[in-house]
Amino acid sequence: MTVKLTRAALETMDERDELRTFRDRFHLPDGLIYLDGNSLGAMPKAASERVRHVVDVEWAQGLIRSWNQYGWIDLQQRIGAKIGRLIGADEGETIVADSTSVNLFKMLAAALKLRPGRRVILSEPANFPTDLYMAEGLIALLGGDHELVLAEPDEIESAIDEDVAVVMLTHVNYRTGRMYDMAKVTERAHRAGALTVWDLAHSAGAVPLHLAAAGADFAVGCGYKYLNGGPGAPAFLYVARRHQDTVAVPLTGWFGHADPFAFEPSYRPASGIARALVGTPPLISLSALEVGVDLMLEASMSALRAKSVRQAEIFAALIEQEVAGLGFEIVSPREADRRGSQVCLSHASAWPIMQSLIARGVIGDFRAPDVLRFGFTPLYLGYTELWDAVAALRHIMESDEWKQPAHHARLKVT
């Protein structure tokens, strides 16, 4: 017999939550339930102080001297090393640079170069669109000798054959939260002679990752979701050490040069992960990102994952308990080892329902064509908020509040 969930029970869980004190270190508006940290993380309170110091002291007073005086020149590698600890990389395998899309282009091109004679980039049709777009653009740039082949998630491993150069997958699917077994897929790719490029946008800081142990070749990820680095925060990339001395990065900028300030007329790649850099980094954004990463490192990843799993299970149970029969279907996997830190629902009227929720201070997001997406960020999301979010959902459905014309107007950002 299933035990009925109550708000009082969730209040007790909040009181016993070992991560509870982290919430006070984020800016979160009163009365707002934020279930969209898987799209944009909340702002750490320390970020504003750090950015003010960069602007008012390091930039305004130090000027060009701050590259040395405040260690600007080493910031990409320093933060990259910290992110490496979060994703299970070995020392010197991770660095912060550019955007996720640009990094994906670089890593795909590098992987194809390492597998001459193979023509296929293998992915899935439900991959995040920018990943597919970047693969298409790279193929067009290379003259069309390569091909992007898409296979359903359950068919990926069987689709890896001798023509596949690289398997490009997002570890946690953005629309459903479905999570791949990274080690299993990577091992299958390697047995076929292929390489892997993993997109960790919905994984880094959300689920335990062990890239080195899994044998991953390349990976990319963003800094503005679970790492709480701020809107448009710089991304990161991972290159396994075994590839670093032979990898050819297609964008050969001066920061990836062996001696950038020698100003040599010809490119000479840096050793190690630094050769994946391109141009001058955005120092203000980098500094904000470091605050978010440092905060993540203070928490136990095992505790984060355990709370995330509990919250997802509770939210799914509340959906079934409180809004059964109202047209919702849970499209995320129910098994924790196959799901990231989100639960997604499908509904024929997903857009106006989500807009109605947001108007009530429950912020999730919509993904076309019919998905309501709710992300769980254990550092600052409480258990009681899950009850209140589902209660708001039940209210807008039973009252037909979501049918108001204002909630049907489409916005540029969903």
Wavefront OBJ file of the C-alpha trace (Angstrom):
o trace
v 0.000 0.000 0.000
v 1.409 3.400 -1.018
v 1.735 5.907 1.833
v 0.052 9.219 1.071
v 2.493 12.117 1.055
v 1.726 15.142 3.219
v 3.150 18.628 3.463
v 3.993 18.028 7.126
v 6.147 15.034 6.215
v 8.084 17.138 3.722
v 8.544 19.895 6.290
v 10.199 17.306 8.530
v 12.508 16.293 5.681
v 13.524 19.934 5.253
v 14.355 20.193 8.948
v 16.624 17.145 8.692
v 18.232 18.084 5.366
v 22.031 18.150 5.678
v 22.283 20.519 2.688
v 19.723 22.984 4.008
v 22.194 25.715 5.014
v 23.417 26.103 1.424
v 20.120 27.762 0.466
v 21.024 30.859 2.482
v 24.031 31.390 0.231
v 21.902 32.031 -2.852
v 19.775 34.979 -3.914
v 16.235 33.585 -4.172
v 13.201 35.908 -4.200
v 10.730 35.381 -1.381
v 7.667 33.393 -2.353
v 9.204 31.961 -5.498
v 9.683 28.240 -6.113
v 12.568 27.802 -8.541
v 12.488 24.551 -10.501
v 14.557 25.769 -13.445
v 18.106 25.534 -12.158
v 18.712 22.993 -14.905
v 18.346 25.897 -17.346
v 19.856 28.774 -15.348
v 21.225 28.297 -11.864
v 20.436 30.678 -9.028
v 22.908 33.422 -8.198
v 25.319 32.751 -5.320
v 25.380 35.737 -2.975
v 29.171 35.798 -3.100
v 29.113 36.292 -6.880
v 28.125 39.952 -6.710
v 30.964 40.752 -4.310
v 33.444 38.868 -6.477
v 32.311 40.618 -9.657
v 32.439 44.017 -7.952
v 36.025 43.327 -6.920
v 36.972 42.359 -10.471
v 35.331 45.480 -11.879
v 36.191 48.067 -9.207
v 39.650 46.871 -8.197
v 41.189 44.439 -10.669
v 39.957 46.191 -13.812
v 39.521 49.804 -12.643
v 42.699 50.006 -10.568
v 44.920 47.183 -11.737
v 44.151 47.570 -15.430
v 46.492 45.516 -17.624
v 48.657 44.652 -14.623
v 45.920 42.378 -13.288
v 46.781 39.664 -15.799
v 49.771 39.010 -13.568
v 48.844 40.650 -10.258
v 45.483 38.884 -9.916
v 46.296 35.772 -11.912
v 43.908 36.431 -14.805
v 46.209 34.528 -17.138
v 45.756 31.303 -15.151
v 42.029 31.573 -14.452
v 40.864 29.233 -17.219
v 43.122 26.427 -16.065
v 42.441 27.075 -12.378
v 38.653 26.867 -12.737
v 39.006 24.011 -15.193
v 40.902 22.012 -12.581
v 38.115 22.626 -10.074
v 35.450 21.485 -12.535
v 37.605 18.451 -13.223
v 37.118 17.421 -9.597
v 33.357 17.625 -10.061
v 33.290 15.460 -13.186
v 35.836 12.796 -12.281
v 38.625 13.974 -14.567
v 42.293 13.364 -13.910
v 44.554 16.334 -13.269
v 45.144 18.512 -16.329
v 42.253 17.127 -18.391
v 39.704 19.950 -18.026
v 39.774 23.634 -18.893
v 37.285 26.498 -19.145
v 36.856 28.136 -22.543
v 34.378 29.525 -25.043
v 30.771 28.263 -25.210
v 29.459 24.718 -25.193
v 28.668 24.903 -28.909
v 32.136 26.173 -29.844
v 33.791 23.565 -27.644
v 31.674 20.845 -29.210
v 32.789 21.958 -32.668
v 36.416 21.823 -31.547
v 36.127 18.392 -29.943
v 34.165 16.867 -32.838
v 36.723 18.125 -35.331
v 39.562 16.813 -33.177
v 37.899 13.412 -32.888
v 37.332 13.123 -36.642
v 40.974 14.003 -37.247
v 42.002 11.125 -34.979
v 39.876 8.682 -36.963
v 40.728 9.235 -40.649
v 38.864 6.976 -43.009
v 35.770 6.829 -40.819
v 32.911 9.013 -41.987
v 30.078 8.817 -39.440
v 29.205 10.991 -36.451
v 26.627 8.995 -34.501
v 24.045 10.681 -32.289
v 20.345 10.510 -31.421
v 17.448 12.539 -32.888
v 16.443 13.876 -29.448
v 19.915 15.242 -28.714
v 20.046 18.936 -27.840
v 19.613 20.682 -31.215
v 22.761 22.822 -31.052
v 24.838 19.643 -30.864
v 23.249 18.355 -34.054
v 23.567 21.761 -35.711
v 27.283 21.976 -34.913
v 27.829 18.500 -36.331
v 25.976 19.467 -39.508
v 28.013 22.652 -39.832
v 31.303 20.809 -39.363
v 30.335 18.208 -41.954
v 29.456 20.948 -44.442
v 32.777 22.692 -43.778
v 34.644 19.449 -44.413
v 33.051 19.140 -47.825
v 30.359 16.626 -47.055
v 32.636 13.585 -46.810
v 31.171 12.792 -43.411
v 27.635 11.949 -42.344
v 25.545 12.533 -39.237
v 23.639 9.345 -38.418
v 20.883 9.374 -35.794
v 19.773 6.323 -33.830
v 17.231 6.007 -31.043
v 18.756 5.789 -27.544
v 18.070 2.071 -27.197
v 19.741 1.458 -30.563
v 22.888 3.545 -30.102
v 25.166 0.717 -29.067
v 24.077 -1.566 -31.905
v 24.545 1.305 -34.371
v 28.255 1.681 -33.555
v 30.108 -0.011 -36.398
v 33.384 0.311 -38.308
v 32.167 3.434 -40.137
v 31.592 5.425 -36.923
v 34.351 7.866 -36.100
v 32.749 9.461 -33.061
v 29.705 8.909 -30.869
v 28.308 12.305 -29.819
v 25.730 12.149 -27.026
v 24.314 14.323 -24.291
v 24.747 12.357 -21.080
v 21.400 13.542 -19.645
v 18.717 14.347 -22.202
v 17.438 17.908 -21.917
v 13.764 17.078 -22.631
v 13.263 13.902 -20.624
v 16.158 13.624 -18.183
v 17.055 10.186 -19.544
v 20.666 9.358 -18.637
v 23.085 7.156 -20.546
v 25.458 4.663 -18.973
v 28.596 6.538 -19.965
v 31.046 3.735 -19.210
v 28.996 1.154 -21.118
v 28.529 3.273 -24.243
v 32.166 4.384 -24.224
v 33.404 0.827 -23.908
v 31.202 -0.217 -26.838
v 32.524 2.677 -28.934
v 36.123 1.784 -28.167
v 35.583 -1.878 -29.069
v 34.436 -0.668 -32.486
v 37.407 1.692 -32.809
v 35.308 4.854 -32.362
v 35.739 7.806 -29.997
v 33.206 9.530 -27.726
v 32.241 13.158 -27.206
v 29.912 13.664 -24.225
v 27.820 16.781 -23.615
v 27.583 17.244 -19.839
v 25.320 20.306 -19.835
v 22.664 18.591 -17.695
v 25.105 16.395 -15.773
v 27.958 18.474 -14.356
v 27.108 19.409 -10.784
v 23.908 17.343 -10.887
v 24.945 13.700 -11.012
v 28.160 11.872 -10.078
v 30.506 11.727 -13.046
v 33.659 9.655 -13.514
v 34.999 10.610 -16.942
v 38.494 9.210 -16.490
v 37.252 5.939 -15.020
v 34.680 5.612 -17.802
v 37.387 6.023 -20.437
v 35.721 9.071 -22.023
v 37.703 10.665 -24.837
v 36.227 14.168 -25.013
v 33.505 16.085 -23.207
v 31.990 19.559 -23.099
v 29.646 21.307 -20.694
v 28.232 24.663 -19.663
v 28.775 26.726 -16.533
v 25.379 28.374 -16.089
v 23.124 25.477 -15.051
v 24.002 23.381 -12.011
v 27.366 25.144 -11.622
v 25.541 28.453 -11.010
v 28.007 30.524 -13.002
v 25.519 33.097 -14.297
v 23.750 33.644 -17.637
v 26.069 32.897 -20.538
v 28.833 31.710 -18.203
v 31.882 30.262 -19.974
v 31.800 26.575 -20.798
v 34.354 23.852 -20.188
v 35.869 20.986 -22.098
v 37.600 17.732 -21.282
v 40.314 15.954 -23.261
v 41.623 12.630 -21.960
v 45.343 12.874 -21.330
v 46.080 10.064 -23.804
v 44.848 12.314 -26.644
v 46.336 15.637 -25.611
v 49.675 15.472 -27.407
v 48.162 14.303 -30.700
v 44.836 16.138 -30.780
v 44.533 18.832 -33.456
v 42.211 21.622 -32.351
v 40.739 23.338 -35.445
v 40.607 26.845 -33.924
v 44.223 27.750 -33.369
v 44.062 30.969 -31.395
v 46.843 32.696 -29.545
v 45.847 31.450 -26.100
v 46.343 27.902 -27.345
v 49.864 28.723 -28.530
v 52.864 27.245 -26.731
v 54.105 30.775 -25.927
v 51.342 33.341 -26.547
v 53.443 36.361 -25.686
v 56.298 35.400 -27.948
v 54.048 36.623 -30.786
v 55.471 34.157 -33.260
v 54.054 34.410 -36.809
v 53.205 30.695 -37.006
v 51.111 28.560 -34.700
v 52.832 26.178 -32.317
v 50.378 24.311 -30.067
v 50.720 24.376 -26.318
v 51.257 21.107 -24.546
v 48.457 19.455 -22.647
v 44.944 20.784 -22.231
v 45.999 24.400 -22.894
v 46.083 23.761 -26.652
v 42.264 23.652 -26.531
v 42.146 27.383 -25.732
v 41.475 29.946 -28.434
v 41.159 33.654 -27.633
v 41.186 36.082 -24.731
v 38.710 34.876 -22.083
v 35.844 36.912 -20.532
v 37.366 37.643 -17.126
v 34.265 39.033 -15.418
v 32.182 36.004 -16.372
v 34.998 33.644 -15.441
v 35.225 35.170 -11.985
v 31.491 34.724 -11.379
v 31.709 31.122 -12.556
v 34.473 30.351 -10.075
v 32.204 31.391 -7.214
v 29.557 28.904 -8.312
v 32.069 26.117 -8.795
v 33.661 26.731 -5.386
v 30.227 26.526 -3.785
v 29.535 23.216 -5.504
v 32.831 21.821 -4.271
v 31.870 22.518 -0.668
v 28.986 20.056 -0.896
v 29.188 16.294 -1.015
v 28.275 14.998 -4.463
v 26.899 11.840 -2.927
v 24.653 13.925 -0.666
v 23.585 16.065 -3.614
v 22.687 13.044 -5.690
v 20.861 11.332 -2.842
v 18.714 14.428 -2.273
v 18.137 14.857 -5.999
v 16.907 11.273 -6.289
v 14.581 11.703 -3.303
v 13.184 14.955 -4.662
v 12.539 13.468 -8.094
v 10.771 10.463 -6.570
v 8.674 12.667 -4.301
v 7.736 15.024 -7.132
v 6.695 12.132 -9.383
v 4.676 10.601 -6.548
v 2.960 13.934 -5.892
v 2.060 14.257 -9.563
v 0.390 10.862 -9.428
v -1.246 11.612 -6.080
v -2.489 15.146 -6.685
v -3.107 15.631 -10.425
v -3.987 12.141 -11.645
v -6.542 12.177 -14.432
v -5.734 15.741 -15.516
v -3.821 14.821 -18.659
v -0.240 14.649 -17.396
v 2.206 11.879 -18.247
v 5.620 11.490 -16.637
v 8.083 11.112 -19.518
v 11.266 10.892 -17.446
v 12.605 7.447 -16.512
v 11.416 6.302 -13.105
v 14.653 4.428 -12.348
v 17.126 6.746 -10.626
v 20.154 5.291 -12.416
v 18.571 6.216 -15.769
v 17.498 9.757 -14.835
v 19.313 13.016 -14.249
v 18.137 15.706 -11.812
v 14.798 16.557 -13.412
v 11.287 15.230 -13.929
v 9.434 16.081 -17.117
v 5.726 15.873 -17.832
v 3.936 15.860 -21.144
v 0.559 17.535 -21.609
v -1.317 18.678 -24.710
v -1.524 22.212 -23.249
v 1.962 22.328 -21.757
v 2.737 25.908 -22.820
v -0.176 27.754 -21.160
v 0.005 25.493 -18.116
v 3.654 26.403 -17.561
v 2.940 30.103 -18.094
v 0.162 29.901 -15.510
v 2.529 28.219 -13.060
v 5.181 30.877 -13.612
v 2.584 33.600 -12.993
v 1.953 31.930 -9.620
v 5.671 31.973 -8.760
v 6.461 28.354 -9.657
v 9.197 28.536 -12.269
v 9.866 25.556 -14.480
v 10.133 25.667 -18.249
v 8.564 24.426 -21.464
v 10.209 22.373 -24.164
v 8.468 21.942 -27.493
v 6.191 20.443 -28.382
v 4.490 19.394 -25.148
v 6.914 19.063 -22.212
v 6.820 20.784 -18.830
v 10.292 20.475 -17.338
v 11.076 20.666 -13.626
v 14.689 20.645 -12.444
v 15.922 19.771 -8.965
v 18.876 21.699 -7.556
v 19.525 20.204 -4.116
v 21.739 23.043 -2.879
v 18.825 25.444 -2.698
v 15.586 23.546 -3.357
v 13.577 22.321 -0.386
v 11.211 19.382 -0.073
v 8.219 21.452 1.015
v 8.526 23.495 -2.159
v 7.751 20.345 -4.123
v 4.412 20.044 -2.340
v 3.609 23.714 -2.932
v 4.554 23.472 -6.607
v 2.268 20.522 -7.240
v -0.502 22.170 -5.195
v -0.237 25.194 -7.483
v -0.389 22.913 -10.505
v -3.517 21.233 -9.176
v -5.146 24.607 -8.509
v -4.567 26.021 -11.971
v -5.889 22.838 -13.541
v -8.998 22.508 -11.396
v -9.812 26.214 -11.648
v -9.044 26.372 -15.411
v -6.717 29.260 -14.632
v -4.358 28.046 -17.349
v -7.030 28.769 -19.972
v -6.748 32.533 -19.517
v -5.719 34.163 -22.834
v -2.664 35.802 -21.275
v -1.102 32.397 -20.626
v -1.377 31.392 -24.283
v 0.743 34.248 -25.644
v 4.042 32.923 -26.947
v 7.332 34.417 -25.791
v 10.721 34.390 -27.498
v 12.355 32.389 -24.697
v 10.570 29.287 -23.438
l 1 2 3 4 5 6 7 8 9 10 11 12 13 14 15 16 17 18 19 20 21 22 23 24 25 26 27 28 29 30 31 32 33 34 35 36 37 38 39 40 41 42 43 44 45 46 47 48 49 50 51 52 53 54 55 56 57 58 59 60 61 62 63 64 65 66 67 68 69 70 71 72 73 74 75 76 77 78 79 80 81 82 83 84 85 86 87 88 89 90 91 92 93 94 95 96 97 98 99 100 101 102 103 104 105 106 107 108 109 110 111 112 113 114 115 116 117 118 119 120 121 122 123 124 125 126 127 128 129 130 131 132 133 134 135 136 137 138 139 140 141 142 143 144 145 146 147 148 149 150 151 152 153 154 155 156 157 158 159 160 161 162 163 164 165 166 167 168 169 170 171 172 173 174 175 176 177 178 179 180 181 182 183 184 185 186 187 188 189 190 191 192 193 194 195 196 197 198 199 200 201 202 203 204 205 206 207 208 209 210 211 212 213 214 215 216 217 218 219 220 221 222 223 224 225 226 227 228 229 230 231 232 233 234 235 236 237 238 239 240 241 242 243 244 245 246 247 248 249 250 251 252 253 254 255 256 257 258 259 260 261 262 263 264 265 266 267 268 269 270 271 272 273 274 275 276 277 278 279 280 281 282 283 284 285 286 287 288 289 290 291 292 293 294 295 296 297 298 299 300 301 302 303 304 305 306 307 308 309 310 311 312 313 314 315 316 317 318 319 320 321 322 323 324 325 326 327 328 329 330 331 332 333 334 335 336 337 338 339 340 341 342 343 344 345 346 347 348 349 350 351 352 353 354 355 356 357 358 359 360 361 362 363 364 365 366 367 368 369 370 371 372 373 374 375 376 377 378 379 380 381 382 383 384 385 386 387 388 389 390 391 392 393 394 395 396 397 398 399 400 401 402 403 404 405 406 407 408 409 410 411 412 413 414
